[in-house]
Amino acid sequence: MLHFLKKHFLLFVFAALATTGCAGGNSQLKYAASIEPAAMILRELVGDRANIHVLLQPGASPHMYEPRPSDARFAEDSLATFYFDHTVDGWAAKLGGDKALAIAATDHSQASDHDHANPHVWLDPVAVRACIPQLLDALVKLDPDGELTYRANGKRFMDQLAQLNDEVRSMLTSIQGRSIIQAHASWDLFFERYGIRVAGTLESTPGASQPPPEFAEIFDAVSRGDVFAVIAEPQLPREPLETLAANKVPIVELDPLGGGAGMSSYAALIRTNAQRLADAAQ
């Protein structure tokens, strides 16, 4: 009898542990992030408290992305879906519905001038730092029990962003005032922050079929050697840039999304791209 009771008691304990383990796994918070940089920022704040799922597929451009049914299901199952701006990743805001939250301090969705309301906020460490308090408030509202974790992580990350800004500014001091041509306006805020001039942009909107009206001026600037680099992005076609550069200036690939080797964190994303730019100017 005693052996029988011990056996069934152990079975009960194991069953209880298994049930608790499964419940704990299912109860872990889940957030959806439109693009990898959004996930990078969120990971810094939530730590191990939540799983972050990136909706955009690797190699795709957020401007032209067509969400899959699985993206819609994950957004529906998530506590919230984070995005940056309706002009960049508005498809994620639609997927998130009432649970969609904008990371940027200012939503430019109503702006008519893309150049004066550039939505690529994540490429400016100072702008990202300004977004953190608002983002922390949103996370605490979603998960009040995690407030101490979020606030502590937020302070640490804001300190890191301030240091990152100083580091990148020092890294790019020698090219302040010099000019580049870029494929798309992704990096406008970054270039403005660190004193790099944009002599021309081939596409104000990715996928545009016609060259910009000022293409002749852009071509002349490259021919005269007025720019030290032509900026490509891995998510956009490279051929037009190769034709434009024509071996006269280097093509430098800056990745605005990261997520691959060497760019798995926000600091690594900014630092690696800044280093590529600095190396091209030498």
C-alpha positions as CSV (number, residue, x, y, z in Angstrom):
1,M,0.0,0.0,0.0
2,L,2.8,2.4,0.9
3,H,4.6,1.7,-2.3
4,F,1.3,2.3,-4.2
5,L,0.8,5.7,-2.5
6,K,4.3,6.8,-3.1
7,K,4.1,5.9,-6.8
8,H,0.8,7.8,-7.3
9,F,2.1,10.8,-5.3
10,L,5.1,11.1,-7.5
11,L,3.0,10.8,-10.6
12,F,0.8,13.6,-9.2
13,V,3.9,15.8,-8.5
14,F,5.3,15.3,-12.0
15,A,2.0,16.0,-13.6
16,A,1.6,19.2,-11.6
17,L,5.1,20.4,-12.6
18,A,4.5,19.7,-16.2
19,T,1.2,21.5,-16.1
20,T,2.9,24.5,-14.4
21,G,5.7,24.6,-16.9
22,C,3.3,24.6,-19.8
23,A,1.2,27.3,-18.3
24,G,4.3,29.5,-17.7
25,G,5.4,29.1,-21.3
26,N,2.0,30.0,-22.7
27,S,1.6,33.0,-20.3
28,Q,4.9,34.7,-21.4
29,L,4.2,38.0,-23.0
30,K,4.3,38.3,-26.7
31,Y,4.8,41.5,-28.7
32,A,4.9,41.9,-32.5
33,A,7.4,44.3,-34.1
34,S,7.0,45.6,-37.6
35,I,10.7,45.6,-38.5
36,E,14.0,44.4,-36.9
37,P,15.0,47.9,-35.5
38,A,11.7,48.1,-33.7
39,A,12.5,44.6,-32.2
40,M,16.0,45.7,-31.3
41,I,14.7,48.7,-29.3
42,L,12.0,46.6,-27.6
43,R,14.4,43.9,-26.6
44,E,16.6,46.5,-24.8
45,L,13.5,47.4,-22.7
46,V,11.7,44.1,-22.1
47,G,14.8,41.9,-21.6
48,D,13.6,38.3,-20.9
49,R,10.2,39.4,-19.9
50,A,8.6,39.0,-23.3
51,N,9.1,37.4,-26.7
52,I,9.5,39.8,-29.6
53,H,8.4,38.5,-33.1
54,V,9.5,40.5,-36.2
55,L,6.9,40.6,-38.9
56,L,9.0,41.8,-41.8
57,Q,10.8,39.0,-43.6
58,P,14.7,39.3,-44.0
59,G,15.7,41.1,-47.1
60,A,12.4,42.7,-47.7
61,S,11.7,46.5,-47.8
62,P,9.1,47.7,-45.3
63,H,7.8,50.2,-47.8
64,M,6.7,47.4,-50.2
65,Y,6.0,44.5,-47.9
66,E,2.9,42.4,-48.3
67,P,2.0,40.8,-45.0
68,R,1.3,37.1,-44.9
69,P,-1.6,35.4,-43.1
70,S,0.8,34.2,-40.4
71,D,1.8,37.8,-39.7
72,A,-1.9,38.6,-39.1
73,R,-2.3,35.7,-36.8
74,F,0.8,36.6,-34.8
75,A,-0.3,40.3,-34.5
76,E,-3.7,39.1,-33.3
77,D,-2.1,36.8,-30.6
78,S,0.3,39.5,-29.4
79,L,-0.3,41.9,-26.5
80,A,0.6,44.8,-28.9
81,T,2.1,45.4,-32.3
82,F,4.8,48.1,-32.5
83,Y,5.6,50.1,-35.6
84,F,7.2,53.4,-36.5
85,D,5.1,55.3,-39.0
86,H,2.3,54.8,-41.4
87,T,4.5,55.9,-44.3
88,V,7.0,53.1,-43.6
89,D,5.4,50.2,-41.9
90,G,1.7,51.2,-41.8
91,W,0.8,47.6,-42.8
92,A,1.9,46.6,-39.3
93,A,-0.4,49.2,-37.8
94,K,-3.3,47.8,-39.8
95,L,-2.5,44.2,-38.6
96,G,-2.3,45.4,-35.0
97,G,-5.6,47.2,-35.2
98,D,-6.6,48.6,-31.8
99,K,-3.4,47.0,-30.3
100,A,-1.0,48.9,-32.7
101,L,1.4,51.3,-31.0
102,A,3.7,53.8,-32.7
103,I,7.3,53.8,-31.3
104,A,8.1,57.3,-32.7
105,A,7.4,60.3,-30.5
106,T,5.7,61.9,-33.4
107,D,3.6,60.1,-36.0
108,H,4.1,61.6,-39.5
109,S,1.2,59.9,-41.1
110,Q,-0.6,63.1,-41.9
111,A,2.5,64.9,-43.3
112,S,2.5,65.6,-47.0
113,D,6.2,66.2,-47.4
114,H,8.2,63.0,-46.9
115,D,11.5,64.9,-46.8
116,H,10.4,67.2,-44.0
117,A,8.8,64.5,-42.0
118,N,11.2,61.7,-42.5
119,P,9.8,58.7,-40.7
120,H,13.1,56.7,-40.4
121,V,13.4,57.7,-36.8
122,W,15.3,54.6,-35.7
123,L,18.4,55.7,-37.6
124,D,19.0,58.7,-35.3
125,P,20.1,57.6,-31.8
126,V,19.1,61.0,-30.4
127,A,15.6,60.6,-31.8
128,V,15.4,57.1,-30.5
129,R,16.4,58.2,-27.1
130,A,13.6,60.8,-27.1
131,C,11.1,58.0,-27.8
132,I,12.0,55.9,-24.9
133,P,10.0,57.6,-22.1
134,Q,6.8,57.3,-24.2
135,L,7.6,53.7,-25.1
136,L,8.2,52.8,-21.4
137,D,4.9,54.3,-20.4
138,A,3.2,52.2,-23.1
139,L,4.9,49.0,-21.9
140,V,4.0,49.7,-18.2
141,K,0.4,50.2,-19.2
142,L,0.4,46.9,-21.0
143,D,2.3,45.0,-18.3
144,P,2.1,46.9,-14.9
145,D,3.9,44.0,-13.1
146,G,7.0,44.6,-15.2
147,E,7.4,48.3,-14.4
148,L,10.6,48.0,-12.4
149,T,12.2,46.0,-15.1
150,Y,11.1,48.3,-17.9
151,R,12.2,51.5,-16.0
152,A,15.6,50.1,-15.1
153,N,16.2,48.8,-18.6
154,G,15.1,52.1,-20.1
155,K,17.5,54.1,-18.0
156,R,20.4,51.8,-19.0
157,F,19.4,52.0,-22.7
158,M,19.1,55.8,-22.7
159,D,22.6,56.0,-21.2
160,Q,23.9,53.7,-23.9
161,L,22.2,55.8,-26.6
162,A,23.8,59.0,-25.3
163,Q,27.2,57.3,-25.4
164,L,26.5,55.9,-28.9
165,N,25.7,59.3,-30.2
166,D,29.0,60.7,-28.9
167,E,30.9,57.7,-30.3
168,V,29.4,58.0,-33.8
169,R,29.9,61.8,-33.8
170,S,33.6,61.3,-33.1
171,M,33.8,58.5,-35.7
172,L,32.4,60.8,-38.4
173,T,34.0,64.1,-37.5
174,S,36.4,64.0,-40.5
175,I,33.5,63.8,-43.0
176,Q,31.3,66.5,-41.6
177,G,30.3,68.8,-44.5
178,R,31.1,66.3,-47.2
179,S,28.4,65.0,-49.6
180,I,26.9,61.7,-50.6
181,I,24.2,60.5,-53.1
182,Q,21.7,58.0,-51.7
183,A,19.3,55.4,-53.1
184,H,16.5,56.3,-50.8
185,A,15.9,58.9,-48.0
186,S,16.3,56.3,-45.2
187,W,19.4,57.9,-43.8
188,D,18.4,61.6,-44.0
189,L,18.0,62.0,-40.2
190,F,21.3,60.2,-39.6
191,F,23.1,62.4,-42.1
192,E,21.6,65.5,-40.7
193,R,22.5,64.5,-37.2
194,Y,26.2,64.0,-38.0
195,G,26.7,66.8,-40.5
196,I,26.8,64.9,-43.8
197,R,25.3,66.6,-46.8
198,V,22.9,64.8,-49.2
199,A,23.6,65.9,-52.7
200,G,20.8,63.9,-54.2
201,T,18.3,61.0,-53.6
202,L,17.4,58.6,-56.4
203,E,14.1,57.4,-55.0
204,S,12.0,59.4,-52.5
205,T,9.7,56.3,-52.5
206,P,11.2,52.8,-53.1
207,G,9.9,51.2,-56.2
208,A,9.4,54.4,-58.1
209,S,9.6,53.7,-61.8
210,Q,10.9,57.1,-62.9
211,P,14.2,58.8,-62.0
212,P,13.9,62.0,-60.0
213,P,13.6,65.3,-61.9
214,E,17.0,66.3,-60.6
215,F,18.7,63.2,-61.9
216,A,20.9,65.2,-64.3
217,E,22.2,67.3,-61.4
218,I,22.9,64.1,-59.4
219,F,24.8,62.6,-62.3
220,D,26.8,65.8,-62.7
221,A,27.7,65.9,-59.0
222,V,29.1,62.3,-59.3
223,S,31.0,63.1,-62.5
224,R,32.6,66.2,-60.9
225,G,33.6,64.2,-57.8
226,D,31.5,66.4,-55.5
227,V,30.5,63.3,-53.5
228,F,32.7,60.8,-51.7
229,A,30.2,57.9,-51.8
230,V,27.0,56.6,-53.3
231,I,24.9,55.0,-50.7
232,A,23.2,51.6,-51.5
233,E,20.8,49.6,-49.3
234,P,20.6,45.8,-49.4
235,Q,16.8,45.9,-49.6
236,L,16.8,48.0,-52.8
237,P,18.1,47.3,-56.4
238,R,21.8,48.1,-56.8
239,E,22.0,48.4,-60.6
240,P,20.9,52.1,-60.9
241,L,23.6,53.0,-58.4
242,E,26.3,51.1,-60.3
243,T,25.3,52.9,-63.4
244,L,25.4,56.2,-61.6
245,A,28.7,55.6,-59.9
246,A,30.4,54.2,-63.0
247,N,33.6,53.4,-61.0
248,K,34.1,57.1,-60.2
249,V,33.0,57.0,-56.6
250,P,32.7,54.0,-54.2
251,I,29.3,52.4,-53.6
252,V,28.8,52.0,-49.8
253,E,26.1,49.6,-48.6
254,L,24.4,50.9,-45.5
255,D,21.8,48.6,-44.0
256,P,18.9,50.5,-42.3
257,L,17.3,47.3,-41.0
258,G,20.2,45.1,-39.8
259,G,19.4,41.9,-38.0
260,G,22.2,39.9,-39.6
261,A,25.7,39.0,-38.5
262,G,27.3,42.0,-36.7
263,M,24.0,44.0,-36.6
264,S,21.9,42.1,-34.1
265,S,21.6,44.9,-31.6
266,Y,20.6,48.6,-32.0
267,A,24.0,49.8,-31.1
268,A,25.7,47.4,-33.5
269,L,23.3,48.5,-36.3
270,I,24.3,52.2,-35.9
271,R,28.0,51.6,-35.2
272,T,28.6,49.2,-38.1
273,N,26.9,51.5,-40.6
274,A,28.8,54.5,-39.3
275,Q,32.1,52.6,-39.6
276,R,31.3,51.7,-43.2
277,L,30.7,55.3,-44.0
278,A,33.9,56.4,-42.2
279,D,36.0,53.8,-44.0
280,A,34.6,54.9,-47.4
281,A,35.9,58.4,-46.9
282,Q,39.5,57.4,-46.2
